């Protein structure tokens, strides 16, 4: 029986990738950390590989001549040209217009009004990440910015996002996304979140906004799910990464990690209240 392919409505982050000057080094690191396997795919002139976990697409790795390695987040759109126009109209900037990546899809590189990079993804054959919220897979991408309330109008105008201050964080919602998941790949999402007393509207959550101080450049930050935070941190250190910090909250145990070429991400273990 063929597994239903996961799809992403417009306005939902759907893909992530990292650019490395030493792609072999990156593959070795993430294979050792998350158990990823890699297949060649269609890139923009350079080499591009898709990481898979349990046979499902989870992320991309691209070769680059840049000295800076960074994780990028792509937001699903139905028409990249139309949404790129909205980016400009809302005060952002289109750094690279929609570009065809073979049969995989079309991508555009953009910046919000504060200069924070993000990308648009008009899916073709590559619909987006097919496994998420599982150990070794993408969990969320969060906007780390100076003032969440000031960033919200731009993303609302471009993607229809709603942002709620929950006290402990600013939750980004794409209304209707939870119902989309329930009707497609995750029929039990509403009951499961009710069982752990998730915040209202959490089924529609697609990320968070977090305030940063003047010493941290605003950016989109990628988080991966892990089974055990301490094991992941130890593995990252053994594989040539650097554990920058760790934190425990009511819901998670996390570590911020820098990979061998400098790309920073978070490894997060879900630890919900026991009731």
C-alpha positions as CSV (number, residue, x, y, z in Angstrom):
1,X,0.0,0.0,0.0
2,X,1.4,3.4,-1.0
3,X,1.8,5.9,1.8
4,X,0.0,9.2,1.3
5,X,2.4,12.0,0.5
6,X,2.4,14.8,2.9
7,X,1.3,18.2,1.4
8,X,1.6,21.7,2.7
9,X,-1.0,24.5,2.3
10,X,0.3,27.9,1.3
11,X,1.8,29.7,4.2
12,X,3.1,26.6,6.0
13,X,6.9,26.0,6.3
14,X,7.5,22.9,4.2
15,X,11.3,22.4,3.7
16,X,14.7,23.1,5.2
17,X,18.2,22.8,3.8
18,X,21.7,23.7,4.8
19,X,24.5,25.0,2.6
20,X,28.1,23.7,3.2
21,X,31.4,24.2,1.4
22,X,32.3,20.6,2.4
23,X,29.2,18.6,1.6
24,X,30.9,15.3,2.5
25,X,31.7,16.6,5.9
26,X,28.1,17.8,6.4
27,X,26.7,14.4,5.3
28,X,29.0,12.6,7.7
29,X,28.0,14.8,10.6
30,X,24.2,14.6,10.1
31,X,24.3,10.9,9.3
32,X,26.1,10.3,12.6
33,X,23.8,12.6,14.6
34,X,20.4,11.8,13.1
35,X,20.9,8.6,11.1
36,X,20.2,10.3,7.8
37,X,20.9,8.7,4.4
38,X,21.3,10.7,1.2
39,X,20.2,10.7,-2.4
40,X,21.3,13.0,-5.2
41,X,18.7,15.6,-6.3
42,X,18.3,18.6,-8.5
43,X,20.0,21.8,-7.3
44,X,20.8,25.2,-8.6
45,X,24.0,24.5,-10.5
46,X,25.9,22.9,-7.5
47,X,25.5,19.6,-5.9
48,X,22.3,19.0,-3.9
49,X,21.4,15.9,-1.8
50,X,18.2,15.1,-0.1
51,X,18.4,13.6,3.4
52,X,16.1,10.7,4.2
53,X,15.1,9.0,7.4
54,X,13.2,5.7,7.3
55,X,13.0,6.2,3.5
56,X,11.2,9.6,3.8
57,X,12.6,13.0,2.8
58,X,13.5,15.2,5.8
59,X,15.9,17.9,4.6
60,X,18.3,19.1,1.9
61,X,22.1,19.7,1.9
62,X,23.7,21.9,-0.8
63,X,27.2,22.6,-1.8
64,X,28.2,26.3,-1.7
65,X,31.3,28.4,-2.3
66,X,30.3,30.7,0.6
67,X,32.3,30.5,3.8
68,X,29.1,30.8,5.9
69,X,27.1,27.6,6.6
70,X,23.4,28.3,7.5
71,X,20.1,26.5,7.7
72,X,17.4,27.9,5.5
73,X,13.6,27.6,5.9
74,X,11.2,27.4,3.0
75,X,7.5,28.4,3.2
76,X,5.0,26.6,0.9
77,X,3.3,28.7,-1.7
78,X,0.9,27.9,-4.6
79,X,2.4,30.5,-6.9
80,X,5.9,31.8,-6.1
81,X,5.6,34.8,-8.5
82,X,2.4,36.0,-6.8
83,X,3.8,35.6,-3.3
84,X,7.1,37.2,-4.2
85,X,5.1,40.3,-5.3
86,X,3.4,40.3,-1.9
87,X,6.8,40.2,-0.2
88,X,7.9,43.4,-1.9
89,X,4.5,45.1,-1.3
90,X,4.7,44.4,2.4
91,X,8.2,45.9,2.8
92,X,10.4,42.9,2.3
93,X,12.9,42.2,-0.5
94,X,13.1,39.5,-3.2
95,X,16.9,38.6,-3.3
96,X,16.5,36.0,-6.0
97,X,13.3,35.7,-8.0
98,X,11.5,32.3,-8.4
99,X,13.9,29.8,-10.0
100,X,13.2,26.4,-11.4
101,X,14.9,23.4,-9.7
102,X,14.2,20.8,-12.4
103,X,11.0,18.8,-11.6
104,X,11.4,19.4,-7.8
105,X,9.8,22.8,-7.8
106,X,10.5,26.5,-7.8
107,X,12.2,28.6,-5.1
108,X,12.7,32.2,-4.3
109,X,15.1,33.8,-1.8
110,X,13.6,36.7,0.2
111,X,14.2,38.9,3.2
112,X,11.7,40.4,5.6
113,X,11.8,44.1,6.4
114,X,14.5,43.5,9.1
115,X,16.7,41.7,6.6
116,X,15.9,38.2,7.9
117,X,16.3,35.6,5.0
118,X,13.6,33.1,4.2
119,X,12.6,31.2,1.1
120,X,9.5,30.4,-0.9
121,X,8.8,26.9,-2.2
122,X,6.4,26.2,-5.0
123,X,6.3,22.4,-4.9
124,X,6.7,20.2,-7.9
125,X,7.7,16.6,-7.4
126,X,9.3,17.5,-4.0
127,X,6.3,18.3,-1.9
128,X,8.2,19.1,1.2
129,X,9.4,17.2,4.3
130,X,7.7,13.9,4.5
131,X,8.6,13.0,8.0
132,X,8.5,15.6,10.8
133,X,8.3,15.7,14.6
134,X,10.0,12.3,14.9
135,X,13.5,11.7,16.4
136,X,16.0,12.9,13.8
137,X,13.5,14.9,11.8
138,X,12.6,18.6,11.6
139,X,10.4,19.9,14.4
140,X,9.9,23.7,13.9
141,X,11.5,26.7,12.4
142,X,11.3,29.8,14.7
143,X,11.8,33.5,13.9
144,X,14.3,35.0,16.3
145,X,13.7,38.7,16.0
146,X,14.1,42.0,18.0
147,X,10.4,42.7,18.5
148,X,7.9,39.9,17.6
149,X,4.9,42.3,17.6
150,X,6.7,44.4,15.0
151,X,7.5,41.5,12.8
152,X,4.0,40.0,12.7
153,X,2.3,42.5,10.2
154,X,4.7,41.6,7.4
155,X,4.2,37.8,7.8
156,X,0.4,38.2,8.2
157,X,0.3,40.2,4.9
158,X,2.5,37.7,3.0
159,X,1.3,34.3,4.4
160,X,-1.8,35.0,6.4
161,X,-0.2,34.1,9.7
162,X,-1.7,34.8,13.1
163,X,0.6,35.4,16.1
164,X,-0.5,34.9,19.7
165,X,1.5,35.9,22.8
166,X,1.1,32.9,25.2
167,X,3.2,34.4,27.9
168,X,6.0,32.0,27.5
169,X,6.3,32.5,23.8
170,X,4.8,33.9,20.6
171,X,3.0,31.1,18.7
172,X,2.7,31.4,14.9
173,X,-0.5,29.9,13.5
174,X,-1.6,29.2,9.9
175,X,-5.4,29.0,10.4
176,X,-6.8,25.7,9.1
177,X,-3.5,23.8,9.1
178,X,-4.6,21.5,11.9
179,X,-7.7,20.5,10.0
180,X,-5.6,19.9,6.9
181,X,-3.4,17.5,8.8
182,X,-6.4,15.8,10.3
183,X,-7.9,15.3,6.9
184,X,-4.6,13.9,5.4
185,X,-1.7,12.4,7.3
186,X,-2.5,13.0,10.9
187,X,-6.2,12.1,11.7
188,X,-5.6,12.0,15.5
189,X,-3.9,15.4,15.9
190,X,-6.7,17.1,17.7
191,X,-7.3,14.3,20.2
192,X,-3.6,13.9,20.8
193,X,-3.1,17.5,21.6
194,X,-6.1,17.7,23.8
195,X,-4.6,14.8,25.8
196,X,-1.5,16.8,26.7
197,X,-3.4,20.0,27.3
198,X,-1.8,21.8,24.4
199,X,-2.5,25.6,24.1
200,X,-5.7,26.5,22.2
201,X,-5.0,26.6,18.4
202,X,-1.8,24.6,18.7
203,X,-2.9,22.2,15.9
204,X,-2.5,25.2,13.6
205,X,1.0,26.1,14.9
206,X,3.7,26.3,12.4
207,X,6.5,27.9,14.5
208,X,7.3,30.5,17.1
209,X,8.7,34.0,17.4
210,X,11.3,34.7,20.0
211,X,12.9,37.9,21.1
212,X,16.7,38.3,20.7
213,X,19.0,40.9,22.2
214,X,21.2,43.2,20.2
215,X,24.1,40.7,20.2
216,X,22.2,38.2,18.2
217,X,21.4,38.8,14.6
218,X,17.7,38.1,13.8
219,X,17.2,34.9,11.8
220,X,15.0,31.9,11.2
221,X,16.2,29.1,13.5
222,X,15.7,25.4,12.8
223,X,14.9,22.8,15.5
224,X,15.1,19.0,15.2
225,X,13.4,16.5,17.4
226,X,15.6,14.0,19.2
227,X,14.8,11.1,21.5
228,X,17.3,12.2,24.2
229,X,18.8,15.7,24.4
230,X,21.9,14.6,26.3
231,X,22.7,11.7,23.9
232,X,22.3,14.1,20.9
233,X,24.6,16.7,22.5
234,X,27.2,14.0,23.2
235,X,27.0,12.7,19.6
236,X,27.3,16.2,18.2
237,X,30.5,16.8,20.2
238,X,32.0,13.5,19.2
239,X,31.3,14.3,15.5
240,X,33.0,17.6,15.5
241,X,30.1,19.9,16.4
242,X,30.0,22.3,19.3
243,X,27.2,22.4,22.0
244,X,26.6,26.1,22.5
245,X,24.0,25.9,25.3
246,X,21.3,23.8,26.8
247,X,17.9,24.5,28.4
248,X,15.1,22.7,30.2
249,X,11.5,23.9,30.2
250,X,8.2,22.4,31.2
251,X,7.8,20.9,27.7
252,X,11.3,20.3,26.3
253,X,14.9,19.6,27.0
254,X,17.0,21.2,24.3
255,X,20.6,21.9,23.2
256,X,21.8,24.6,20.7
257,X,24.4,23.0,18.5
258,X,26.9,24.4,15.9
259,X,27.8,21.9,13.2
260,X,31.5,21.6,12.0
261,X,31.1,24.4,9.4
262,X,29.2,26.8,11.7
263,X,25.5,26.2,10.9
264,X,23.5,26.5,14.1
265,X,20.4,24.5,15.0
266,X,18.6,23.2,18.1
267,X,18.1,19.6,19.1
268,X,14.9,19.3,21.2
269,X,13.5,16.4,23.3
270,X,9.7,16.6,24.0
271,X,9.0,16.2,27.7
272,X,5.3,17.2,28.3
273,X,4.0,17.6,31.8
274,X,3.0,14.2,33.3
275,X,-0.3,15.6,34.4
